[in-house]
Amino acid sequence: MRNDEMLLIPGPTPVVESIYEALASETRSHTDPRFVALYKSAIEKTRTMLKTDGEVFVISGSGTIAMEMALVNTVAAGEKLLVISHGYFGDRFIKLGKAFGIEVDVLQSEWGKQVDPVEVEKKLSTDQFKAVTITHADTSTGVAANLEQLVPIIKRNGALVILDGVCATAAMEEDMSKGYGNEEAKIDVVLTGSQKAIAVPPGLAIVAFNQSALAVREKMERVSAYYCDIYNWIPIMNDPSKYFATPPVNLVYAFEEGMRLVLEEGMEQRYKRHAAYGTAVRAGLSVYGMKALADEQVAAATLSCMLYPDGIDDASFRSALAEKGLIVAGALSHLAGKAFRIGHMGNTTVEMLEKAIVLIGETLDEQGLSVNINKAIDAFRKHALAVLNN
């Protein structure tokens, strides 16, 4: 990689050489047949990854645009939305829904915990919700949602499942053809961005609608959007030679290469690798007296929010790491200064993550906390063994 630093934050994530090369390719017209073919390939690879029978949208934008596109094409003003929130990014759906006149209700967990499925069942049985949003891996807390529990409850109560996969897609299973819990309980909409587990630079919003979600859009007379109206994008996604808005040509080059790498590795292997990375990183850091905010049984495979041992100053700790070439992220909201967040997804490697364990140990030692780096490395390697031996 041509990276001078190890960017181990919850996104953007490290970019490999072949993706950089694709990004640096000659810029062509968005109507050039060579670009059109590549764009079509990127869309089809995304469809393959998510296993959807519906429509896939790969457009210029961020995860926030993807959230908006997912919501405005399924829930109209005055209709009811239930937000299942495991942290800061789950909460974003509250403001987003209200901005479009949607009636929003929310079930919020304590940070580091999951929302109780019993409470979800109770809430859905007492009111009629058009859709329910789930953040698969909340970037603020490192908590993963349990789709096997939540999806069947939501579908049983007649609502659409909108899955925010921004910090999960391509690392944690999001199979739109699969019945979660039972054959009929399927995810209706998945939204994500290019810069996390897919490991491409930021700038693309990716959304997939299954046939059930498309049928809901068909019944809506209008949506409160222009750029985010999927009816303006469906013709382009089916035939990229057509025009609605100019695509980011070079970023699509990079995305197509990123998706090639994702599918070349294989989805099952990616799920296994990311799960092993997450467990290994948390095991290694726990040797230093750091505790993950999310217990292991609810922890995401893609990032971890780690609480500091007593006596560690957040700003000086992360600054010292940055001087060593390791970038980690601060915590959000009430955890700011009390924890940091480390990403372990996309094209990160065992070697990178092991080096991060060492650098974190050295920095803690410099700040007056006596730590056993060799023991931390042993703990990391033990849990990463499935990857190292693959």
C-alpha positions in Angstrom: 0.0 0.0 0.0 1.2 3.6 -0.7 0.0 4.6 2.8 2.4 6.5 5.1 0.1 5.9 8.0 -2.1 3.1 9.3 -5.6 4.5 9.2 -7.4 2.3 11.7 -10.5 4.4 12.3 -14.1 3.4 11.7 -13.7 4.7 8.2 -12.2 5.6 5.8 -10.1 2.5 5.9 -6.8 1.6 4.3 -6.7 1.6 0.5 -4.7 -1.0 -1.4 -2.5 -0.3 -4.4 -4.8 -1.8 -7.1 -7.6 0.5 -5.9 -5.3 3.5 -6.0 -4.3 2.6 -9.5 -7.9 2.3 -10.6 -8.7 5.7 -9.0 -5.7 7.2 -10.9 -6.8 5.9 -14.3 -7.5 8.3 -17.1 -10.8 10.2 -16.6 -13.2 9.4 -19.4 -16.6 10.7 -20.3 -19.4 9.3 -18.3 -21.0 8.3 -21.6 -17.9 6.5 -22.9 -18.8 2.9 -23.7 -15.7 1.7 -21.7 -16.8 3.6 -18.6 -20.5 2.5 -19.1 -19.4 -1.2 -19.2 -17.3 -0.7 -16.0 -20.1 1.1 -14.2 -22.5 -1.7 -15.1 -19.9 -4.2 -13.8 -19.7 -2.4 -10.5 -23.5 -2.4 -10.1 -23.7 -6.1 -10.9 -21.0 -7.0 -8.5 -22.8 -5.0 -5.8 -26.0 -7.0 -6.6 -24.0 -10.2 -6.3 -22.6 -9.2 -2.9 -26.0 -8.4 -1.4 -27.9 -11.1 -3.3 -30.9 -8.9 -4.1 -33.7 -9.6 -6.6 -34.4 -5.8 -6.8 -32.6 -2.7 -7.8 -29.1 -1.6 -6.7 -28.0 2.1 -6.7 -24.4 3.2 -6.8 -24.3 7.0 -6.8 -22.3 10.0 -5.8 -22.8 10.7 -2.2 -22.1 9.6 1.4 -23.7 7.2 3.8 -26.0 10.0 4.8 -27.3 10.3 1.3 -27.8 6.5 1.3 -29.8 6.8 4.5 -32.0 9.5 3.0 -32.6 7.6 -0.2 -33.6 4.5 1.7 -36.0 6.4 3.9 -37.8 8.9 1.5 -38.5 6.1 -1.0 -40.3 3.9 1.5 -41.9 6.1 4.2 -44.0 9.1 3.4 -44.7 12.2 5.5 -47.2 11.4 8.2 -46.4 7.6 8.2 -44.7 6.0 11.1 -41.1 4.9 11.4 -39.5 3.0 14.3 -35.8 3.5 14.9 -33.8 0.8 16.7 -30.8 2.6 17.9 -27.6 1.2 19.4 -25.8 4.6 19.4 -25.1 7.9 17.8 -25.6 6.7 14.2 -28.8 4.9 14.9 -30.1 8.2 16.4 -29.4 10.0 13.1 -32.5 8.4 11.6 -34.6 10.3 14.2 -33.6 13.7 12.8 -33.6 12.4 9.2 -37.2 11.1 9.5 -38.5 14.2 11.2 -36.9 16.4 8.5 -39.3 14.7 6.0 -42.4 14.9 8.2 -42.3 11.3 9.2 -43.6 10.3 12.6 -40.6 8.8 14.4 -40.6 6.6 17.4 -37.4 5.2 18.8 -36.1 2.3 21.0 -32.7 3.3 22.3 -30.3 0.9 24.1 -27.8 1.8 26.7 -24.6 2.5 24.9 -22.7 -0.8 24.6 -25.9 -2.9 24.8 -28.4 -4.2 22.3 -32.1 -3.1 22.2 -34.2 -5.9 23.8 -36.1 -7.8 21.1 -39.0 -8.2 23.6 -39.3 -4.4 23.6 -39.3 -4.3 19.8 -42.1 -6.9 19.7 -44.1 -4.9 22.2 -43.6 -1.6 20.4 -44.6 -3.1 17.0 -47.6 -4.9 18.3 -49.1 -1.7 19.8 -48.9 0.5 16.6 -48.7 0.3 12.8 -45.2 1.2 11.6 -44.4 1.5 7.9 -40.7 0.6 8.4 -38.1 -0.1 11.0 -34.5 1.0 10.7 -31.6 -1.1 12.1 -28.0 0.1 12.3 -26.1 -3.2 11.7 -22.9 -2.0 13.3 -23.1 1.3 15.2 -19.9 3.2 14.5 -20.1 5.1 17.8 -20.4 2.1 20.1 -19.1 -1.0 18.3 -22.4 -2.8 19.0 -23.8 -5.2 16.3 -27.5 -5.7 15.8 -28.8 -9.3 16.0 -30.6 -9.7 12.6 -31.7 -13.2 13.4 -33.8 -11.9 16.2 -34.9 -8.5 14.9 -35.8 -9.2 11.2 -38.5 -11.8 11.9 -40.1 -9.7 14.6 -40.3 -6.7 12.2 -41.6 -8.7 9.3 -44.2 -10.5 11.4 -45.6 -7.1 12.3 -45.9 -6.0 8.7 -43.1 -3.4 8.5 -40.2 -3.0 6.1 -36.7 -3.7 7.3 -34.2 -0.9 6.4 -30.7 -1.9 7.3 -27.9 0.6 7.7 -24.9 -1.3 6.7 -22.5 1.6 6.5 -20.0 0.0 8.9 -20.9 -3.6 8.2 -21.5 -4.2 4.5 -18.8 -6.6 3.0 -17.7 -7.6 6.5 -20.9 -8.8 8.2 -23.6 -10.9 6.6 -26.3 -8.9 4.8 -27.9 -11.4 2.5 -31.1 -10.0 1.0 -32.1 -13.4 -0.4 -32.0 -15.0 3.1 -34.9 -15.5 5.4 -33.7 -14.5 8.9 -35.4 -16.6 11.5 -37.9 -17.9 8.9 -38.1 -18.1 5.1 -40.3 -14.9 4.7 -38.3 -12.7 7.0 -36.0 -10.8 4.6 -34.1 -7.5 4.6 -35.9 -5.0 2.3 -33.4 -2.2 2.0 -29.6 -2.2 2.6 -27.7 1.1 2.5 -24.0 1.7 2.8 -21.0 3.7 1.7 -17.8 3.0 -0.2 -15.2 3.9 2.5 -15.5 1.3 5.2 -15.4 -2.5 4.8 -15.6 -2.2 1.0 -12.3 -0.2 1.5 -12.6 2.4 -1.3 -12.1 6.1 -0.8 -15.2 8.0 0.4 -17.7 9.4 -2.0 -20.2 6.7 -3.1 -23.6 6.0 -1.6 -24.8 2.4 -2.2 -28.4 1.3 -1.7 -30.3 -1.9 -2.6 -34.1 -2.3 -2.6 -35.7 -5.7 -2.8 -39.0 -6.3 -4.7 -41.1 -5.6 -1.6 -39.5 -2.3 -1.1 -39.9 -1.4 -4.8 -43.6 -2.3 -4.5 -43.9 0.2 -1.6 -42.2 2.9 -3.7 -44.6 2.2 -6.5 -47.6 2.9 -4.3 -46.2 6.3 -3.2 -47.6 9.1 -5.3 -44.5 11.2 -4.8 -41.4 11.5 -2.7 -39.9 14.5 -1.0 -36.7 14.3 -3.1 -35.2 14.8 -6.5 -31.7 13.5 -6.4 -32.7 10.8 -4.0 -35.8 9.6 -5.8 -35.0 6.1 -7.0 -37.3 6.6 -10.0 -34.8 9.1 -11.4 -32.0 6.5 -10.9 -33.5 3.2 -12.0 -33.1 3.9 -15.7 -29.4 4.8 -15.2 -28.6 1.8 -13.0 -30.2 -0.5 -15.7 -28.4 1.4 -18.5 -25.5 3.6 -17.3 -25.2 5.1 -20.8 -28.3 7.2 -19.9 -28.0 10.4 -18.0 -29.5 11.8 -14.8 -26.5 13.2 -12.8 -22.8 12.9 -13.7 -21.2 10.0 -11.8 -17.8 10.3 -10.2 -16.0 8.5 -13.0 -12.7 7.8 -11.2 -14.4 6.8 -8.0 -16.5 4.3 -9.9 -13.3 2.8 -11.3 -12.0 2.4 -7.8 -15.3 0.9 -6.5 -15.4 -1.6 -9.3 -11.9 -2.8 -8.3 -12.9 -2.8 -4.7 -15.9 -5.0 -5.4 -13.7 -7.3 -7.5 -11.5 -7.8 -4.5 -14.5 -8.4 -2.2 -16.0 -11.1 -4.4 -12.6 -12.6 -5.1 -12.0 -13.2 -1.4 -15.5 -14.6 -1.0 -18.2 -13.4 1.3 -18.0 -16.3 3.8 -14.2 -15.8 4.1 -14.7 -12.1 4.6 -17.2 -12.7 7.4 -14.8 -15.1 9.1 -11.8 -12.8 8.7 -13.5 -9.8 10.1 -15.0 -11.7 13.0 -11.5 -13.1 13.8 -9.9 -9.6 13.6 -12.5 -8.0 15.9 -12.1 -10.7 18.6 -8.3 -10.7 18.3 -8.0 -6.9 18.6 -10.2 -6.8 21.6 -8.4 -9.7 23.2 -5.0 -8.1 22.7 -6.1 -4.7 24.0 -7.8 -6.2 27.0 -4.3 -7.3 28.2 -3.5 -3.6 28.6 -6.5 -3.1 30.9 -8.7 -1.8 28.2 -12.3 -2.9 28.1 -14.5 -2.9 25.0 -17.7 -0.9 25.5 -19.6 -3.8 23.8 -19.4 -7.2 25.4 -18.0 -9.9 23.0 -21.4 -11.5 22.3 -22.8 -8.2 20.9 -19.6 -6.7 19.5 -19.3 -5.7 15.8 -16.7 -7.4 13.6 -15.6 -4.1 12.0 -14.7 -1.7 14.8 -14.3 -1.6 18.6 -14.8 1.2 21.1 -12.2 0.7 23.8 -12.5 2.3 27.3 -9.2 3.7 28.7 -7.6 2.4 31.8 -7.4 5.0 34.6 -4.8 7.7 34.1 -4.7 7.8 30.3 -5.3 11.2 28.6 -7.2 10.7 25.4 -5.8 13.6 23.4 -2.2 13.0 24.3 -2.6 9.2 23.7 -4.0 9.5 20.3 -1.6 12.3 19.4 1.4 10.1 20.4 0.0 7.2 18.3 -0.4 9.6 15.3 3.3 10.5 15.6 4.1 6.8 15.4 1.9 6.6 12.2 -1.2 5.0 13.8 -4.4 6.9 13.5 -7.3 5.9 15.7 -10.6 7.8 16.4 -11.9 9.5 19.5 -15.1 8.4 21.1 -18.4 10.3 20.6 -21.0 12.0 22.8 -20.6 11.3 26.6 -17.7 8.9 25.9 -15.5 11.6 24.4 -12.2 11.5 26.3 -13.0 8.2 28.0 -12.5 5.8 25.1 -11.1 5.5 21.5 -12.4 3.7 18.5 -10.3 1.4 16.4 -11.3 0.0 13.0 -10.3 -3.5 11.9 -12.1 -3.9 8.6 -11.8 -3.7 4.8 -8.3 -4.4 3.6 -6.5 -4.3 7.0 -4.2 -7.2 7.6 -3.1 -9.3 10.5 0.3 -7.6 10.3 -1.2 -4.1 10.5 -3.4 -5.0 13.4 -0.6 -6.7 15.3 1.6 -3.7 14.8 -1.2 -1.5 16.2 -1.3 -3.7 19.3 2.5 -3.1 19.7 2.3 0.7 19.2 -0.6 1.1 21.5 1.3 -0.9 24.2 4.4 1.2 23.7 2.4 4.4 24.0 0.6 3.3 27.1 4.0 2.5 28.6 5.3 5.9 27.7 2.4 7.5 29.5 3.2 5.7 32.7 1.1 2.5 32.5 3.1 -0.7 32.8 1.9 -3.2 30.2 3.0 -6.6 28.8 3.2 -6.2 25.1 4.3 -9.8 24.4 1.3 -11.1 26.3 -1.0 -8.8 24.3 0.5 -10.1 21.1 0.0 -13.7 22.2 -3.6 -13.0 23.0 -4.1 -11.3 19.6 -2.4 -14.1 17.7 -4.5 -16.8 19.5 -7.7 -15.3 18.3 -6.4 -14.4 14.8 -5.2 -18.0 14.3 -8.0 -18.8 11.9 -6.8 -16.1 9.6 -3.1 -16.7 10.0 -3.5 -20.3 9.1 -5.9 -19.8 6.2 
